[in-house]
Amino acid sequence: TGVAVTADGSWSLSLDMSSLQDGAITLSVSGTNNLAAVATTLTDSSVSMSRLKPTLTGATFNPTHQAIG
């Protein structure tokens, strides 16, 4: 529950995934419309969750900034 459906039929759902561990997460979506017609089930989709922080290897400023201090 908690799915937001717009007038054009697109939808979204916010999930709190903060308690999940790193690894594969499998998604499956099914439902009905307002006339009780069954929607086509989304084929299981798998995503990977990683809490590793990215490493910055370089930065470019445009326009160039001078160092302060």
URURJO-V643403 format. One record per backbone hydrogen bond with DSSP energy under -0.5 kcal/mol. NH is the residue of the N-H (numbers start at 0). CO is the residue of the C=O. Records with the same first field share a line. If there is no record, write none. Layout:
# URURJO-V643403
NH: CO + CO
This chain:
# URURJO-V643403
3: 11
4: 2
5: 9
8: 5
11: 3
14: 12
16: 14
19: 16
22: 48
24: 46
26: 44
32: 36
35: 32
38: 30
41: 28
44: 26
46: 24
48: 22
55: 53
56: 54
